[in-house]
């Protein structure tokens, strides 16, 4: 039976970092909904064009479009044993859609680590975050500075700060996240798969905590 893990937590709490660690440890692909959108739009897929149309109008992409993107991704051979989801679902309604989709693949959501941290820490983390233009590698002024200021260590492409990583935008993102996702946290808690993780701990300590959870599962 495939294993499906959903990572929950506000922007800047470290979900992406932990997803990368888990992906290597469990040999499961890390599927970020944001990356999935960008990839479909960049490749001009049918779903990407539909999504872009909504985004151009400043509207949310409908859940059924996102679910179809995820379904197409799940069909890929590297997802045969499951996947680690980051950024989806965001609401109980999306979680129900995901549950229906996973049944097609003979699985269910097995574990939901919920990473939490105070808003001021999240703003501090994101406001210093820089992303490489070529492949999206992430650096931070304080926690993970590049060897050469403004240049990616891995591919030497320039680093830039995403609009949604700027302090005022970050604060709004956290408010929206808390409003949208509070019911989802309760949804997974009631199903017995939610495990709370202290997102203020070091990367290694958080990874160790998740490893212990997996052993118990």
Backbone torsions as a table, in degrees:
resi	resn	phi	psi	omega
1	UNK	NA	131.7	-179.8
2	UNK	-66.4	157.0	179.5
3	UNK	-110.1	128.8	178.6
4	UNK	-123.5	124.8	-179.4
5	UNK	-119.7	132.3	177.7
6	UNK	-111.1	124.6	178.1
7	UNK	-96.5	126.2	178.8
8	UNK	-116.9	148.3	176.8
9	UNK	157.6	154.7	-178.0
10	UNK	-68.3	166.4	177.5
11	UNK	-56.7	134.5	176.0
12	UNK	87.5	2.1	-175.9
13	UNK	-83.2	-10.5	176.5
14	UNK	104.2	18.2	-179.0
15	UNK	-60.2	-45.7	-177.6
16	UNK	-60.9	-42.1	178.8
17	UNK	-62.0	-48.0	-178.9
18	UNK	-68.1	-33.1	177.3
19	UNK	-62.2	-40.1	178.5
20	UNK	-63.2	-42.2	179.2
21	UNK	-65.4	-45.6	179.6
22	UNK	-63.7	-38.8	-179.3
23	UNK	-58.5	-44.6	179.1
24	UNK	-68.8	-41.0	-176.0
25	UNK	-67.1	-41.2	-175.2
26	UNK	-99.6	-4.8	-176.9
27	UNK	57.0	44.7	177.0
28	UNK	-120.7	143.9	179.7
29	UNK	-69.9	143.4	174.4
30	UNK	-92.6	117.0	-179.1
31	UNK	-110.5	106.3	177.1
32	UNK	-94.3	127.3	-178.6
33	UNK	-61.7	-35.9	178.3
34	UNK	-63.0	-45.2	178.6
35	UNK	-63.5	-37.8	-178.8
36	UNK	-63.5	-42.8	177.1
37	UNK	-62.1	-49.5	-177.3
38	UNK	-61.0	-40.0	-178.3
39	UNK	-65.8	-44.6	-179.9
40	UNK	-65.9	-38.5	179.4
41	UNK	-69.3	-44.3	179.9
42	UNK	-60.6	-39.2	-177.0
43	UNK	-87.8	2.8	179.0
44	UNK	53.9	39.8	176.1
45	UNK	-70.8	164.8	179.9
46	UNK	-57.9	-44.3	-179.7
47	UNK	-68.9	-35.1	178.1
48	UNK	-63.5	-40.8	179.3
49	UNK	-66.5	-38.8	177.6
50	UNK	-63.9	-46.2	180.0
51	UNK	-61.5	-44.0	-178.8
52	UNK	-61.0	-36.6	179.5
53	UNK	-61.3	-44.1	177.8
54	UNK	-66.6	-43.8	-177.5
55	UNK	-64.4	-37.6	178.6
56	UNK	-62.3	-28.8	179.4
57	UNK	-90.3	2.5	-179.8
58	UNK	74.8	20.5	-179.1
59	UNK	-103.4	156.1	176.9
60	UNK	-72.1	142.3	176.5
61	UNK	-72.4	128.4	-178.7
62	UNK	-57.6	147.7	-177.9
63	UNK	-56.9	-37.6	-175.4
64	UNK	-66.1	-29.8	177.4
65	UNK	-69.2	-44.1	179.2
66	UNK	-62.8	-44.9	-180.0
67	UNK	-61.3	-38.5	178.4
68	UNK	-64.7	-39.4	176.7
69	UNK	-61.1	-44.1	-179.0
70	UNK	-65.9	-39.7	179.1
71	UNK	-60.6	-45.4	178.0
72	UNK	-59.3	-39.7	179.4
73	UNK	-67.5	-40.3	-178.7
74	UNK	-64.3	-24.5	-179.2
75	UNK	-71.9	-21.5	-178.5
76	UNK	-62.0	145.7	-175.3
77	UNK	-55.9	-33.3	-176.4
78	UNK	-71.3	-8.4	178.8
79	UNK	-98.5	8.2	-175.6
80	UNK	-58.3	-33.0	-178.5
81	UNK	-98.2	5.1	179.1
82	UNK	122.6	-164.9	-177.2
83	UNK	-165.1	164.0	175.3
84	UNK	-112.9	118.5	-176.0
85	UNK	-100.9	135.1	-176.8
86	UNK	-136.3	116.4	179.4
87	UNK	100.9	-7.4	176.8
88	UNK	-151.1	134.2	3.4
89	UNK	-81.5	164.4	176.9
90	UNK	-116.9	-13.9	-179.1
91	UNK	-137.5	159.6	176.6
92	UNK	-57.3	-35.8	179.0
93	UNK	-62.7	-42.3	176.7
94	UNK	-65.7	-35.5	179.1
95	UNK	-64.4	-37.8	177.4
96	UNK	-66.1	-41.4	177.0
97	UNK	-61.3	-42.4	179.0
98	UNK	-63.4	-42.4	179.7
99	UNK	-58.5	-43.1	177.9
100	UNK	-63.6	-39.9	179.5
101	UNK	-65.1	-44.1	-176.9
102	UNK	-63.8	-29.1	177.7
103	UNK	-62.2	-33.4	177.0
104	UNK	-59.4	-31.9	-176.6
105	UNK	-100.9	13.1	176.4
106	UNK	70.8	28.8	-178.4
107	UNK	-137.5	-173.9	178.2
108	UNK	-156.5	169.6	175.5
109	UNK	-71.8	116.9	-175.1
110	UNK	-92.0	-31.3	-175.0
111	UNK	-153.6	139.3	178.2
112	UNK	-130.4	89.5	173.3
113	UNK	-69.3	126.1	178.7
114	UNK	-108.8	108.6	-178.4
115	UNK	-88.6	129.2	-179.1
116	UNK	-129.9	150.2	178.1
117	UNK	-163.6	151.5	179.0
118	UNK	-61.4	149.8	-176.6
119	UNK	-57.0	-39.4	-176.4
120	UNK	-64.5	-33.4	177.7
121	UNK	-69.5	-40.2	-179.4
122	UNK	-65.1	-41.8	178.6
123	UNK	-62.3	-42.9	-179.9
124	UNK	-61.7	-42.2	-179.4
125	UNK	-65.7	-47.4	-174.2
126	UNK	-75.2	-33.9	-177.4
127	UNK	-66.1	-20.0	178.9
128	UNK	-102.6	10.9	-174.4
129	UNK	-89.2	136.1	178.6
130	UNK	-128.9	141.8	-174.5
131	UNK	-119.5	141.4	179.6
132	UNK	-82.2	141.6	-173.9
133	UNK	-71.3	-28.0	-174.3
134	UNK	-77.5	-52.5	-172.3
135	UNK	-130.1	8.0	175.2
136	UNK	78.0	15.6	175.9
137	UNK	-61.8	140.0	-174.4
138	UNK	-109.1	136.0	176.8
139	UNK	-128.2	166.5	179.8
140	UNK	-141.5	139.1	-178.8
141	UNK	-52.4	-38.5	-174.8
142	UNK	-104.3	-51.2	-170.1
143	UNK	-82.4	-28.1	-177.6
144	UNK	-152.5	64.7	-176.0
145	UNK	-69.9	146.2	176.2
146	UNK	-70.4	156.9	179.4
147	UNK	-63.4	-37.8	176.7
148	UNK	-118.9	123.1	-177.5
149	UNK	-52.5	127.7	175.8
150	UNK	82.4	2.3	-177.5
151	UNK	-127.1	135.1	179.2
152	UNK	-69.1	134.5	179.0
153	UNK	-63.2	-31.3	-168.6
154	UNK	-91.7	-37.9	-176.4
155	UNK	-130.6	6.7	176.4
156	UNK	60.2	19.0	175.7
157	UNK	-82.1	158.3	-179.2
158	UNK	-68.1	149.4	176.5
159	UNK	-96.4	146.7	176.9
160	UNK	-140.0	160.4	177.7
161	UNK	-101.8	120.5	178.5
162	UNK	-63.7	147.0	179.4
163	UNK	-57.0	-36.4	-176.9
164	UNK	-81.4	5.3	173.5
165	UNK	-103.2	2.6	178.9
166	UNK	-80.7	143.1	-169.8
167	UNK	-45.1	-50.9	-176.9
168	UNK	-64.8	-38.9	179.4
169	UNK	-68.0	-39.4	179.5
170	UNK	-59.1	-45.5	-179.5
171	UNK	-59.4	-41.9	178.7
172	UNK	-65.9	-40.8	179.6
173	UNK	-60.8	-39.2	-179.0
174	UNK	-68.0	-41.4	178.2
175	UNK	-61.5	-47.9	179.9
176	UNK	-61.8	-43.4	179.7
177	UNK	-58.0	-48.9	-177.8
178	UNK	-61.8	-38.7	179.6
179	UNK	-67.2	-43.9	-175.8
180	UNK	-74.4	-40.1	-164.4
181	UNK	-96.4	-16.2	178.8
182	UNK	-51.7	-45.2	178.0
183	UNK	-64.8	-31.5	-179.9
184	UNK	-68.3	-38.0	178.1
185	UNK	-59.9	-44.6	179.0
186	UNK	-66.8	-36.7	179.3
187	UNK	-56.7	-49.6	-177.8
188	UNK	-76.6	-28.3	176.5
189	UNK	-63.0	-43.2	-179.7
190	UNK	-64.6	-24.5	-179.9
191	UNK	-91.2	1.9	172.9
192	UNK	75.2	18.4	-178.2
193	UNK	-113.6	-6.2	-178.0
194	UNK	-82.0	131.8	175.2
195	UNK	-129.8	123.9	-178.3
196	UNK	-81.0	137.2	-178.4
197	UNK	-127.7	134.8	179.5
198	UNK	-75.5	105.3	-176.5
199	UNK	-76.1	-2.9	178.5
200	UNK	-87.1	-11.8	180.0
201	UNK	-70.6	167.2	177.7
202	UNK	-65.8	161.0	179.4
203	UNK	-55.5	-44.7	-178.3
204	UNK	-64.8	-40.9	-179.2
205	UNK	-67.8	-39.3	178.0
206	UNK	-64.5	-43.0	179.5
207	UNK	-62.5	-39.3	179.1
208	UNK	-65.5	-41.4	178.2
209	UNK	-59.6	-45.6	-179.4
210	UNK	-65.3	-37.8	178.3
211	UNK	-60.8	-41.5	178.4
212	UNK	-64.1	-39.6	178.1
213	UNK	-61.9	-43.4	-179.0
214	UNK	-64.0	-38.4	178.0
215	UNK	-60.9	-43.3	-178.9
216	UNK	-67.5	-30.9	179.7
217	UNK	-70.0	NA	NA
